[in-house]
Amino acid sequence: LSWTSWFLSCFLGWTSWFLSWFLIFSAGLAGFSVGFSAGLAGFSAVFSAGLAGFSAIFSAGLAGFSAGFSAGLAGFSAGLTGFSAGFSAGLAGFSAGLAGFSAIFSAGFSDELAGFSAGLAGFSAGFSAGLAGFSAGF
């Protein structure tokens, strides 16, 4: 009787100790599982939100860069067109000024040449007449 009761008492004691530790371990494991799941869900939510925010900021930045680049390119093209038009107009004005100068110079030079030629003819006629008079008087 004493041996059996001692064995039963040991068996029940050890069984109860094992069951209590098993229940504590199960509860800890369940708590860890719940906490891990919640942490993973929180991390996933924060990561998704961060990724969405980064994507939105990157898209907005890319759109802004693209718009600015297009505007800059259009401005450069307009400036180039304006420069080309101004250069053409300046070249045309220079050409017209050169033609005008050439016409004035040519007309003036022609007048001077005609006057010189007339003066030379008059001098020649006068000299001839003077020489004839001198010859007749001599």
Residue frames relative to the residue before (quaternion, step in Angstrom):
aa qw qx qy qz dx dy dz
L 1.0000 0.0000 0.0000 0.0000 0.00 0.00 0.00
S 0.6840 0.4894 -0.2835 0.4608 3.54 0.81 -0.86
W 0.6388 0.5146 -0.2998 0.4871 3.57 1.02 -0.80
T 0.6771 0.4804 -0.2915 0.4752 3.56 0.86 -0.86
S 0.6745 0.4802 -0.3116 0.4663 3.58 0.88 -0.87
W 0.6209 0.5278 -0.3427 0.4675 3.56 1.10 -0.75
F 0.6556 0.5124 -0.3058 0.4627 3.60 0.96 -0.89
L 0.6664 0.4918 -0.2981 0.4745 3.59 0.93 -0.94
S 0.6473 0.5151 -0.3188 0.4626 3.57 0.96 -0.85
C 0.6511 0.4935 -0.3110 0.4856 3.62 0.98 -0.81
F 0.6661 0.5148 -0.3071 0.4439 3.52 0.87 -0.99
L 0.6867 0.4698 -0.2785 0.4797 3.58 0.88 -0.96
G 0.6303 0.5357 -0.3331 0.4525 3.61 1.00 -0.74
W 0.6938 0.4628 -0.2701 0.4812 3.52 0.88 -1.01
T 0.6352 0.5271 -0.3298 0.4582 3.57 1.02 -0.78
S 0.6684 0.4870 -0.3032 0.4735 3.59 0.92 -0.89
W 0.6303 0.5213 -0.3349 0.4678 3.60 1.03 -0.78
F 0.6627 0.5052 -0.2954 0.4672 3.56 0.95 -0.95
L 0.6655 0.5003 -0.3008 0.4652 3.60 0.91 -0.89
S 0.6570 0.4985 -0.3314 0.4584 3.60 0.92 -0.83
W 0.6684 0.4775 -0.3062 0.4811 3.62 0.95 -0.78
F 0.6205 0.5357 -0.3355 0.4641 3.55 1.10 -0.74
L 0.6564 0.4988 -0.3075 0.4752 3.60 1.00 -0.85
I 0.6358 0.5153 -0.3285 0.4715 3.59 1.01 -0.83
F 0.6610 0.5009 -0.3016 0.4704 3.59 0.95 -0.93
S 0.6458 0.5159 -0.3183 0.4642 3.61 0.97 -0.82
A 0.6555 0.4971 -0.3135 0.4743 3.56 0.95 -0.87
G 0.6473 0.5119 -0.3148 0.4689 3.59 0.98 -0.82
L 0.6563 0.5056 -0.3064 0.4687 3.53 0.99 -0.87
A 0.6420 0.5067 -0.3202 0.4781 3.58 1.00 -0.81
G 0.6561 0.5036 -0.3119 0.4675 3.60 0.95 -0.86
F 0.6431 0.5111 -0.3204 0.4717 3.57 1.00 -0.84
S 0.6500 0.5225 -0.3134 0.4542 3.56 0.96 -0.88
V 0.6588 0.4934 -0.3045 0.4794 3.59 0.95 -0.90
G 0.6736 0.4962 -0.2934 0.4625 3.60 0.90 -0.92
F 0.6526 0.5106 -0.3126 0.4645 3.55 0.98 -0.86
S 0.6463 0.5139 -0.3152 0.4677 3.59 0.97 -0.85
A 0.6618 0.4946 -0.3066 0.4727 3.57 0.95 -0.90
G 0.6531 0.5076 -0.3164 0.4644 3.59 0.96 -0.83
L 0.6550 0.5063 -0.3089 0.4682 3.55 0.99 -0.83
A 0.6432 0.5087 -0.3199 0.4745 3.58 1.00 -0.80
G 0.6525 0.5101 -0.3111 0.4661 3.59 0.98 -0.87
F 0.6503 0.5084 -0.3151 0.4684 3.56 0.95 -0.90
S 0.6495 0.5236 -0.3104 0.4558 3.55 0.96 -0.91
A 0.6608 0.5023 -0.3079 0.4651 3.60 0.95 -0.86
V 0.6712 0.4884 -0.2975 0.4716 3.58 0.91 -0.95
F 0.6516 0.5170 -0.3098 0.4606 3.58 0.97 -0.88
S 0.6510 0.5096 -0.3106 0.4691 3.61 0.97 -0.88
A 0.6592 0.4999 -0.3107 0.4679 3.57 0.95 -0.89
G 0.6534 0.5106 -0.3117 0.4638 3.58 0.97 -0.84
L 0.6552 0.5080 -0.3070 0.4674 3.55 0.98 -0.85
A 0.6464 0.5073 -0.3157 0.4744 3.58 0.99 -0.82
G 0.6520 0.5100 -0.3144 0.4648 3.59 0.99 -0.84
F 0.6496 0.5096 -0.3136 0.4691 3.56 0.95 -0.88
S 0.6503 0.5202 -0.3114 0.4577 3.56 0.95 -0.89
A 0.6598 0.5021 -0.3094 0.4656 3.59 0.95 -0.87
I 0.6679 0.4925 -0.3027 0.4689 3.59 0.91 -0.93
F 0.6558 0.5105 -0.3107 0.4613 3.59 0.94 -0.90
S 0.6520 0.5102 -0.3138 0.4649 3.60 0.96 -0.88
A 0.6599 0.4996 -0.3102 0.4677 3.58 0.94 -0.89
G 0.6535 0.5120 -0.3118 0.4621 3.58 0.97 -0.84
L 0.6573 0.5054 -0.3052 0.4684 3.55 0.98 -0.85
A 0.6463 0.5095 -0.3180 0.4707 3.57 1.00 -0.82
G 0.6519 0.5111 -0.3116 0.4656 3.59 0.99 -0.85
F 0.6450 0.5124 -0.3188 0.4688 3.57 0.96 -0.86
S 0.6592 0.5138 -0.3054 0.4562 3.57 0.92 -0.95
A 0.6635 0.4949 -0.3070 0.4697 3.60 0.92 -0.89
G 0.6658 0.5009 -0.3033 0.4623 3.59 0.93 -0.89
F 0.6473 0.5146 -0.3155 0.4655 3.56 0.98 -0.84
S 0.6491 0.5090 -0.3153 0.4693 3.60 0.97 -0.86
A 0.6596 0.4976 -0.3113 0.4696 3.59 0.94 -0.89
G 0.6505 0.5134 -0.3162 0.4618 3.58 0.97 -0.80
L 0.6511 0.5101 -0.3077 0.4703 3.55 1.00 -0.83
A 0.6443 0.5063 -0.3171 0.4775 3.59 1.01 -0.81
G 0.6498 0.5131 -0.3145 0.4642 3.59 0.99 -0.83
F 0.6415 0.5166 -0.3202 0.4681 3.55 1.00 -0.83
S 0.6513 0.5143 -0.3070 0.4660 3.57 0.98 -0.90
A 0.6550 0.4985 -0.3125 0.4742 3.60 0.97 -0.86
G 0.6469 0.5166 -0.3191 0.4613 3.58 0.99 -0.81
L 0.6448 0.5161 -0.3136 0.4686 3.54 1.03 -0.82
T 0.6387 0.5163 -0.3180 0.4737 3.58 1.01 -0.82
G 0.6631 0.5051 -0.3003 0.4636 3.57 0.95 -0.92
F 0.6404 0.5186 -0.3224 0.4658 3.57 0.99 -0.84
S 0.6538 0.5196 -0.3071 0.4564 3.55 0.95 -0.94
A 0.6650 0.4931 -0.3043 0.4713 3.59 0.93 -0.90
G 0.6645 0.5010 -0.3040 0.4637 3.59 0.94 -0.88
F 0.6443 0.5170 -0.3187 0.4648 3.56 1.00 -0.83
S 0.6465 0.5128 -0.3148 0.4690 3.59 0.99 -0.87
A 0.6613 0.4971 -0.3105 0.4681 3.57 0.94 -0.91
G 0.6480 0.5154 -0.3170 0.4625 3.59 0.97 -0.83
L 0.6521 0.5115 -0.3068 0.4680 3.56 1.00 -0.85
A 0.6429 0.5087 -0.3182 0.4761 3.58 1.02 -0.83
G 0.6524 0.5110 -0.3146 0.4629 3.61 0.97 -0.84
F 0.6417 0.5179 -0.3193 0.4669 3.57 1.01 -0.85
S 0.6464 0.5243 -0.3056 0.4625 3.55 1.00 -0.90
A 0.6575 0.4973 -0.3064 0.4760 3.59 0.97 -0.87
G 0.6455 0.5157 -0.3200 0.4636 3.60 0.98 -0.81
L 0.6450 0.5174 -0.3127 0.4674 3.55 1.01 -0.83
A 0.6442 0.5119 -0.3163 0.4722 3.59 0.99 -0.86
G 0.6545 0.5122 -0.3089 0.4624 3.60 0.98 -0.87
F 0.6495 0.5101 -0.3137 0.4686 3.55 0.96 -0.90
S 0.6478 0.5261 -0.3072 0.4575 3.55 0.96 -0.91
A 0.6596 0.5055 -0.3085 0.4629 3.60 0.96 -0.88
I 0.6700 0.4915 -0.3027 0.4668 3.60 0.92 -0.92
F 0.6621 0.5094 -0.3051 0.4573 3.56 0.93 -0.95
S 0.6578 0.5165 -0.2999 0.4589 3.55 0.97 -0.93
A 0.6644 0.4931 -0.3044 0.4720 3.59 0.92 -0.89
G 0.6632 0.5043 -0.3004 0.4643 3.57 0.93 -0.89
F 0.6649 0.5001 -0.2998 0.4669 3.53 0.90 -0.90
S 0.6328 0.5299 -0.3175 0.4669 3.57 1.05 -0.83
D 0.6475 0.5101 -0.3153 0.4702 3.59 1.00 -0.85
E 0.6573 0.5086 -0.3080 0.4630 3.56 0.91 -0.92
L 0.6563 0.5151 -0.3048 0.4594 3.55 0.97 -0.88
A 0.6482 0.5102 -0.3148 0.4695 3.60 1.00 -0.86
G 0.6528 0.5137 -0.3102 0.4623 3.60 0.98 -0.88
F 0.6525 0.5150 -0.3064 0.4638 3.56 0.96 -0.88
S 0.6496 0.5199 -0.3003 0.4665 3.51 1.02 -0.93
A 0.6560 0.5013 -0.3063 0.4738 3.62 0.98 -0.87
G 0.6438 0.5234 -0.3112 0.4634 3.56 1.02 -0.84
L 0.6484 0.5146 -0.3046 0.4712 3.55 0.98 -0.85
A 0.6490 0.5087 -0.3151 0.4699 3.59 0.99 -0.84
G 0.6525 0.5118 -0.3117 0.4639 3.59 1.01 -0.86
F 0.6465 0.5131 -0.3153 0.4683 3.57 0.96 -0.88
S 0.6494 0.5241 -0.3076 0.4571 3.53 0.97 -0.94
A 0.6644 0.4954 -0.3026 0.4708 3.62 0.95 -0.90
G 0.6641 0.5031 -0.2998 0.4649 3.57 0.94 -0.89
F 0.6530 0.5127 -0.3106 0.4629 3.53 0.96 -0.87
S 0.6378 0.5215 -0.3142 0.4718 3.56 1.03 -0.89
A 0.6690 0.4970 -0.3004 0.4639 3.58 0.93 -0.91
G 0.6473 0.5156 -0.3085 0.4691 3.56 1.01 -0.81
L 0.6470 0.5108 -0.3035 0.4779 3.53 0.99 -0.84
A 0.6459 0.5051 -0.3217 0.4734 3.60 0.99 -0.81
G 0.6560 0.5063 -0.3152 0.4625 3.58 1.00 -0.86
F 0.6423 0.5200 -0.3174 0.4651 3.55 0.96 -0.86
S 0.6512 0.5208 -0.2972 0.4652 3.52 1.01 -0.95
A 0.6652 0.4952 -0.3015 0.4706 3.60 0.97 -0.88
G 0.6878 0.4766 -0.2847 0.4677 3.57 1.03 -0.80
F 0.6423 0.5056 -0.3298 0.4724 3.56 1.03 -0.48
